[in-house]
C-alpha cells in the first residue's frame, strides 16, 4: 500500500477511498464549469448572502436585538453559547459560515451527478464544512475563551496535555471515553457466567437464571464479531443479559476470538458453521432443551438470519423458537450513508488490505462510523478534550 493510503487510514479514513472522494468533488467542479451561466449565478448568490450577513452584523452593532438571519439547526449543539448571537463579530463569523455551508449544498443540489458521485461529493463536502466550523477554532469559540479566562489558562494546559496523550496513546484521535475506570468482571461484563465450550473461533459463555422458576427454552446471544459480546452486558443494571437471567432465562453468549493474521483464510461460512450453528448445537446439548431462541445484534443478526435460512433448508427450523434481530442489516441494496464506504472501489481496496494483513484493525472499522457523525463523534471531543481540557 502506498504511503498516502496509510496516512489516510491513520487519519481515520479507513474504508473510504480517498481518490473516490477527490474524483467526486472533481466531477462536481467539472459539471459546474460546464455551465458558466449557472456558475456566475451561484457566485452572485453567495455574494448576496454574505452581504446580507454583513448588514445583519451592522444592525446588531446598532442595537438591534433581532435574531440572526442565519440560525443553526436546533439539534446543532456547537453554537449554543449566546455569544454566537450577541457578539457582533461572532455573529458575523457564524452567519458567514452558515451561509456558505447552505449555499454550497444548494450548488450540489443543482448539479446532475450520478448517485454514487453525488453521495461521495456530499459526504466530502460535509467533512470539510464540519472541519472548518468556527466552533473548532479556539480563538473564535466563546466557550473555550470563557473557560480559559475562568481557569487562568489551566484549561488550555490540560487540553494540550490531552492532545499529547491522544497523539501517543490513541493514534492522534480524540479519546471518546476514559477507559481507565472500567474493569472486566467488576463494572463491565459483570454478570456471572462461565465458559462451557470453546473452539478455534469462539467461546460459549453460559449464564444461569437467578430465579426459582426457569423458562424451558434458553436464549442464545449472537453479538457482532466486530464488537464484544458484552455490548449486551455493559454494566450492572445496564445489561440485557443480566435482565434476562433475573427473569428466569438461561442465557448463552458467543464470544468471538480477536482476529489475527492466522485467521486470514476464514470466511463467512466458517463463522456460520463454527460460530452460530456450533453454539446452537452445544447449548441444546447442554440444556437438553428441544429448541432455543436467538437474540442478536448488528451483523450478529445478519448471521442469525443466514443461520435461520440454513436451518430451514435442512429441515431443522424447529430448533429455534423465536429470533430477535436488533439493528441488523439484511438488505444491502440500499445502504444509505454507509454506502460512501462500500462502493466497488472502496470494497476492492479493503479486500486488498485484508489480503495483505489478514484482518481489519478495530480503528479501521471505527473511523468511518466516527466520520459519518463527525460533529458528535469527532469534533465534539476535539473541543471538549483538547480545547476545554475536560
C-alpha positions as CSV (number, residue, x, y, z in Angstrom):
1,X,0.0,0.0,0.0
2,X,1.3,3.5,-0.8
3,X,2.2,5.9,1.9
4,X,-0.7,8.3,1.2
5,X,-3.1,5.4,1.7
6,X,-1.5,4.5,5.0
7,X,-1.8,8.1,6.1
8,X,-5.4,8.1,5.1
9,X,-6.0,5.2,7.5
10,X,-4.1,6.8,10.3
11,X,-6.3,9.9,9.9
12,X,-9.5,7.8,10.5
13,X,-10.3,7.4,6.8
14,X,-10.4,3.6,6.9
15,X,-12.9,2.2,4.5
16,X,-13.1,5.4,2.4
17,X,-11.4,5.5,-1.0
18,X,-9.8,9.0,-0.8
19,X,-9.3,9.0,-4.6
20,X,-13.0,8.4,-4.9
21,X,-13.8,11.4,-2.8
22,X,-11.4,13.6,-4.7
23,X,-12.8,12.3,-8.0
24,X,-16.4,13.0,-6.8
25,X,-15.5,16.6,-5.9
26,X,-13.7,17.0,-9.2
27,X,-16.7,15.7,-11.1
28,X,-18.9,18.2,-9.3
29,X,-16.5,21.0,-10.2
30,X,-16.3,19.9,-13.8
31,X,-20.1,19.7,-14.0
32,X,-20.4,23.3,-12.6
33,X,-17.7,24.5,-15.0
34,X,-19.7,23.2,-18.0
35,X,-22.4,25.8,-17.2
36,X,-20.7,29.2,-16.8
37,X,-24.1,30.9,-16.5
38,X,-25.0,28.7,-13.6
39,X,-21.6,29.3,-12.0
40,X,-22.0,33.0,-12.3
41,X,-25.4,33.0,-10.8
42,X,-24.1,30.8,-7.9
43,X,-21.3,33.3,-7.2
44,X,-23.7,36.2,-7.3
45,X,-26.0,34.2,-4.9
46,X,-23.0,33.7,-2.5
47,X,-22.1,37.4,-2.7
48,X,-25.6,38.4,-1.8
49,X,-25.7,36.0,1.1
50,X,-22.5,37.4,2.5
51,X,-23.7,41.0,2.0
52,X,-26.9,40.1,3.9
53,X,-24.7,38.7,6.8
54,X,-22.7,42.0,6.8
55,X,-25.9,44.1,7.0
56,X,-27.2,41.8,9.8
57,X,-24.0,42.4,11.8
58,X,-24.3,46.2,11.2
59,X,-27.8,46.1,12.6
60,X,-26.6,44.2,15.6
61,X,-23.9,46.7,16.3
62,X,-26.5,49.5,16.1
63,X,-28.5,47.8,18.9
64,X,-31.0,45.6,17.0
65,X,-32.0,42.5,19.1
66,X,-33.5,40.6,16.2
67,X,-32.4,37.0,15.5
68,X,-29.6,36.5,13.1
69,X,-30.7,35.8,9.5
70,X,-28.8,32.5,9.6
71,X,-29.5,30.3,12.6
72,X,-28.0,26.8,13.2
73,X,-30.3,23.8,13.3
74,X,-32.0,23.2,16.6
75,X,-30.1,19.9,17.0
76,X,-26.7,21.6,16.4
77,X,-25.1,21.9,19.8
78,X,-21.9,23.6,18.6
79,X,-23.3,27.1,18.7
80,X,-25.5,27.1,21.9
81,X,-23.4,29.8,23.6
82,X,-25.4,33.1,23.5
83,X,-22.2,34.9,22.4
84,X,-22.7,33.5,18.9
85,X,-25.8,35.6,18.6
86,X,-25.0,38.6,20.8
87,X,-21.4,39.3,20.0
88,X,-21.3,41.1,16.6
89,X,-18.0,39.6,15.5
90,X,-19.0,36.1,16.4
91,X,-22.5,36.7,14.9
92,X,-20.8,37.6,11.6
93,X,-18.4,34.7,11.6
94,X,-21.2,32.2,12.3
95,X,-23.5,33.8,9.8
96,X,-20.9,33.7,7.1
97,X,-20.1,30.1,7.9
98,X,-23.8,29.0,7.8
99,X,-24.5,31.0,4.6
100,X,-21.5,29.4,2.9
101,X,-22.5,25.9,4.1
102,X,-26.0,26.2,2.9
103,X,-25.0,27.8,-0.4
104,X,-22.6,25.0,-1.2
105,X,-25.3,22.4,-0.6
106,X,-27.6,24.3,-2.9
107,X,-24.9,24.3,-5.6
108,X,-24.6,20.5,-5.3
109,X,-28.3,20.2,-5.5
110,X,-28.3,22.0,-8.8
111,X,-25.8,19.6,-10.4
112,X,-26.6,16.4,-12.4
113,X,-24.3,13.8,-10.9
114,X,-24.5,10.0,-10.7
115,X,-25.9,8.6,-7.4
116,X,-22.5,7.3,-6.3
117,X,-20.7,10.5,-7.2
118,X,-23.3,12.7,-5.6
119,X,-23.2,10.7,-2.4
120,X,-19.4,10.9,-2.2
121,X,-19.3,14.6,-3.1
122,X,-21.9,15.4,-0.4
123,X,-20.0,13.4,2.2
124,X,-16.7,15.0,1.3
125,X,-18.3,18.5,1.4
126,X,-19.8,17.7,4.8
127,X,-16.4,16.6,6.2
128,X,-14.8,19.8,5.0
129,X,-17.6,22.0,6.4
130,X,-17.5,20.2,9.7
131,X,-13.7,20.7,9.9
132,X,-13.7,24.4,9.2
133,X,-16.6,25.3,11.6
134,X,-15.7,28.3,13.7
135,X,-16.5,26.3,16.8
136,X,-13.3,24.3,16.1
137,X,-11.2,27.4,16.3
138,X,-10.1,28.2,19.9
139,X,-9.8,31.9,19.4
140,X,-13.4,32.1,18.0
141,X,-15.2,29.6,20.3
142,X,-16.6,31.7,23.1
143,X,-17.0,28.7,25.4
144,X,-13.3,27.9,25.0
145,X,-12.3,31.5,25.7
146,X,-14.5,31.8,28.8
147,X,-13.1,28.6,30.2
148,X,-9.6,29.7,29.6
149,X,-10.2,33.1,31.3
150,X,-12.1,31.4,34.2
151,X,-9.3,28.9,34.9
152,X,-6.4,31.3,34.3
153,X,-5.3,29.3,31.2
154,X,-5.3,25.9,33.0
155,X,-8.0,24.6,30.7
156,X,-5.7,25.2,27.7
157,X,-2.8,23.5,29.5
158,X,-5.0,20.5,30.3
159,X,-6.2,20.4,26.7
160,X,-2.6,20.4,25.4
161,X,-1.8,17.5,27.8
162,X,-4.9,15.6,26.5
163,X,-3.8,16.3,22.9
164,X,-0.3,14.9,23.6
165,X,-1.7,11.9,25.3
166,X,-4.0,11.1,22.4
167,X,-1.1,11.5,20.0
168,X,0.8,8.9,21.9
169,X,-1.9,6.5,23.0
170,X,-4.8,6.9,20.6
171,X,-3.3,7.4,17.2
172,X,-4.0,11.1,17.2
173,X,-7.7,10.7,17.6
174,X,-9.5,12.5,20.5
175,X,-10.5,10.0,23.1
176,X,-14.2,9.5,23.5
177,X,-14.1,7.9,26.9
178,X,-11.7,7.4,29.7
179,X,-11.2,3.6,29.7
180,X,-9.1,3.6,32.9
181,X,-12.3,3.4,35.0
182,X,-13.6,0.1,33.5
183,X,-12.6,-3.3,34.7
184,X,-13.9,-6.6,33.2
185,X,-15.9,-8.5,35.7
186,X,-16.4,-5.5,38.0
187,X,-18.2,-2.8,36.2
188,X,-18.1,-4.2,32.7
189,X,-19.3,-7.6,31.7
190,X,-20.1,-8.2,35.3
191,X,-23.0,-10.8,35.1
192,X,-21.6,-14.1,36.5
193,X,-21.0,-16.7,33.7
194,X,-18.7,-19.5,32.8
195,X,-17.2,-20.8,29.5
196,X,-18.8,-24.1,28.7
197,X,-17.5,-24.6,25.1
198,X,-14.5,-23.5,23.1
199,X,-13.2,-23.9,19.6
200,X,-10.7,-22.0,17.5
201,X,-13.1,-19.2,16.7
202,X,-15.5,-18.8,19.7
203,X,-16.1,-19.3,23.4
204,X,-19.6,-20.1,24.5
205,X,-20.5,-18.5,27.8
206,X,-23.4,-19.7,30.0
207,X,-25.3,-17.6,32.4
208,X,-27.5,-19.3,34.9
209,X,-31.0,-18.0,35.7
210,X,-31.4,-16.3,39.1
211,X,-34.9,-17.4,39.8
212,X,-36.6,-20.5,41.2
213,X,-38.8,-20.9,38.2
214,X,-36.9,-21.2,34.9
215,X,-38.0,-20.9,31.3
216,X,-37.6,-24.2,29.4
217,X,-36.1,-22.6,26.3
218,X,-32.6,-20.9,26.6
219,X,-31.6,-17.8,24.8
220,X,-28.5,-17.6,22.5
221,X,-27.0,-14.2,22.3
222,X,-25.4,-13.7,18.8
223,X,-23.3,-10.5,19.0
224,X,-21.4,-8.8,16.2
225,X,-17.9,-10.2,15.7
226,X,-16.6,-6.7,15.1
227,X,-17.5,-5.9,18.7
228,X,-17.5,-7.6,22.1
229,X,-20.2,-9.9,23.4
230,X,-20.5,-7.7,26.5
231,X,-22.1,-4.9,24.4
232,X,-25.2,-6.7,25.8
233,X,-23.7,-7.0,29.3
234,X,-22.3,-3.5,29.7
235,X,-22.6,-2.9,33.4
236,X,-24.7,-3.8,36.4
237,X,-28.3,-2.6,35.9
238,X,-27.5,-1.7,32.3
239,X,-27.2,-5.2,31.0
240,X,-29.6,-7.1,28.8
241,X,-28.1,-10.4,29.8
242,X,-28.5,-9.5,33.5
243,X,-32.1,-8.5,32.8
244,X,-32.8,-11.9,31.2
245,X,-31.3,-14.1,33.9
246,X,-33.0,-12.1,36.6
247,X,-36.3,-13.1,35.0
248,X,-35.7,-16.8,34.7
249,X,-34.0,-17.2,31.4
250,X,-30.9,-19.4,30.8
251,X,-28.6,-17.4,28.5
252,X,-25.7,-18.4,26.4
253,X,-23.5,-15.8,24.6
254,X,-21.0,-16.2,21.8
255,X,-17.6,-14.5,22.4
256,X,-15.6,-14.3,19.2
257,X,-11.8,-14.6,19.1
258,X,-9.9,-11.4,18.3
259,X,-8.7,-11.7,14.7
260,X,-5.1,-12.0,13.7
261,X,-3.1,-13.0,10.6
262,X,-3.7,-16.7,11.2
263,X,-7.4,-16.2,10.5
264,X,-6.8,-14.7,7.1
265,X,-8.5,-17.6,5.2
266,X,-11.7,-17.7,7.3
267,X,-14.9,-16.9,5.5
268,X,-18.4,-16.1,6.4
269,X,-19.2,-19.8,6.1
270,X,-16.6,-20.6,8.8
271,X,-18.2,-18.0,11.1
272,X,-21.6,-19.5,10.5
273,X,-20.5,-23.1,11.0
274,X,-18.0,-22.7,13.9
275,X,-19.8,-19.8,15.4
276,X,-23.6,-19.5,15.4
277,X,-24.5,-23.1,14.4
278,X,-22.0,-24.8,16.7
279,X,-23.0,-22.6,19.6
280,X,-26.6,-23.6,19.0
281,X,-25.7,-27.3,18.9
282,X,-23.8,-27.1,22.2
283,X,-26.4,-25.1,24.1
284,X,-29.1,-27.5,23.1
285,X,-26.9,-30.4,24.0
286,X,-26.0,-28.9,27.4
287,X,-29.5,-27.9,28.4
288,X,-31.5,-30.8,26.8
289,X,-34.0,-28.2,25.5
290,X,-35.8,-29.1,22.3
291,X,-35.2,-25.7,20.9
292,X,-33.7,-22.3,21.7
293,X,-34.3,-18.7,21.0
294,X,-31.9,-16.2,19.5
295,X,-31.2,-12.6,20.5
296,X,-28.8,-10.9,18.1
297,X,-27.3,-7.5,17.3
298,X,-25.9,-5.8,14.2
299,X,-24.0,-8.3,12.0
300,X,-24.7,-10.9,14.6
301,X,-28.3,-10.5,13.5
302,X,-27.3,-10.8,9.8
303,X,-25.6,-14.1,10.7
304,X,-28.7,-15.2,12.6
305,X,-30.8,-14.5,9.5
306,X,-28.4,-16.6,7.4
307,X,-28.4,-19.3,10.0
308,X,-32.2,-19.5,10.2
309,X,-32.3,-19.9,6.4
310,X,-29.7,-22.7,6.6
311,X,-31.6,-24.5,9.3
312,X,-34.9,-24.2,7.3
313,X,-33.2,-25.6,4.3
314,X,-32.0,-28.6,6.4
315,X,-35.5,-29.1,7.8
316,X,-34.3,-28.0,11.2
317,X,-36.3,-24.8,11.5
318,X,-38.0,-26.1,14.7
319,X,-34.7,-25.9,16.6
320,X,-35.3,-22.2,17.0
321,X,-38.5,-20.8,18.6
322,X,-38.2,-17.0,18.1
323,X,-35.4,-14.8,16.9
324,X,-34.9,-11.1,17.6
325,X,-32.6,-9.1,15.3
326,X,-31.6,-5.8,16.7
327,X,-30.2,-3.2,14.4
328,X,-29.3,-6.0,11.9
329,X,-28.9,-5.3,8.2
330,X,-30.5,-7.9,6.0
331,X,-31.0,-6.0,2.7
332,X,-27.8,-4.3,1.5
333,X,-29.2,-2.9,-1.8
334,X,-29.9,0.5,-0.2
335,X,-27.0,1.0,2.3
336,X,-27.7,4.7,3.0
337,X,-24.9,6.9,4.1
338,X,-22.6,3.9,4.8
339,X,-22.7,3.4,1.1
340,X,-20.0,6.1,0.8
341,X,-17.6,3.5,2.3
342,X,-18.9,0.4,0.4
343,X,-18.8,1.2,-3.3
344,X,-17.0,-1.2,-5.5
345,X,-13.7,0.7,-5.5
346,X,-13.6,1.1,-1.7
347,X,-14.5,-2.6,-1.2
348,X,-11.7,-3.7,-3.5
349,X,-9.3,-1.6,-1.6
350,X,-10.4,-3.0,1.7
351,X,-10.1,-6.6,0.3
352,X,-6.6,-5.9,-0.8
353,X,-5.6,-4.6,2.6
354,X,-7.2,-7.6,4.3
355,X,-5.4,-9.9,2.0
356,X,-2.1,-8.4,2.9
357,X,-2.6,-8.3,6.7
358,X,-5.2,-11.0,7.1
359,X,-7.8,-8.8,9.0
360,X,-9.0,-5.3,9.6
361,X,-8.0,-3.3,12.7
362,X,-10.6,-2.0,15.1
363,X,-9.8,1.6,14.3
364,X,-10.4,0.9,10.6
365,X,-13.9,-0.1,11.5
366,X,-14.4,2.8,13.9
367,X,-13.1,5.5,11.6
368,X,-16.0,5.5,9.1
369,X,-18.6,5.5,11.8
370,X,-16.9,8.4,13.5
371,X,-16.8,10.3,10.3
372,X,-20.5,9.6,9.5
373,X,-21.3,11.6,12.7
374,X,-18.3,13.8,12.7
375,X,-19.7,16.6,14.9
376,X,-20.9,14.1,17.6
377,X,-18.0,11.6,17.5
378,X,-15.0,13.6,16.4
379,X,-15.2,17.4,16.6
380,X,-17.2,17.4,19.9
381,X,-14.2,15.6,21.6
382,X,-11.7,17.9,19.8
383,X,-13.3,20.8,21.5
384,X,-14.1,19.2,24.8
385,X,-10.8,17.3,25.3
386,X,-8.2,19.4,23.5
387,X,-9.6,23.0,23.9
388,X,-11.6,22.9,27.1
389,X,-9.3,20.4,28.8
390,X,-12.1,18.2,30.0
